[in-house]
Amino acid sequence: MLQPKKTKFRRSQKGRMKGNAQRGNQLAFGSFGIKTLQSKWITGRRRL
């Protein structure tokens, strides 16, 4: 899809989170990982 090179005030839309993950839901390495119980964004921000 074509995108303009420069947009000054256009905000990107997040979309909707619905259903189960179709990709990225298998472990790449290791034997355990994090699994969510609700639909939420997982970010790298640290909470204190």
N, C-alpha and C positions, 0 to 999 in steps of 0.2 A: 504494500500500500504506500502511496506517495505521501510524504510528510513535508511541510514547509521547513526551510532551513532555520528560520528564526521566528518565534512567536513571543510577543512581549508579555501579554497578560493572560495567556490561555492557561487554565488550570487543568491538569490531567484528572480524569475521572477514575475512581477506584473500581467500579463495577460491583457486582454482587457475589457473595460467597454462598454457594448452595450445593448440597450434595457432597459426596465423598471425592477425595482426590483421585484423579485418573492417572497421573504420573508423578514421580517423585515420592512414592509411598513405599518403596522397598529400601532396605538398608544397603548402602554401598559397601560398608566394611564394619566390622565389629559384630557384637552379638546382642546389643540392646540400644534403644534410642528413645526419643521423646514422642509421645503420642498425645494428641489433644482430645478432649472429651466434648468440646464445643467448636463451632465454626468461629475462629478468630484469626487475626493476622498475627503471625509470630515475627517479631522484629528483633534486631540486635541491640536495642536500647537497653541500658542497664538501669534497674530500679534499685533504689536504696531504701 
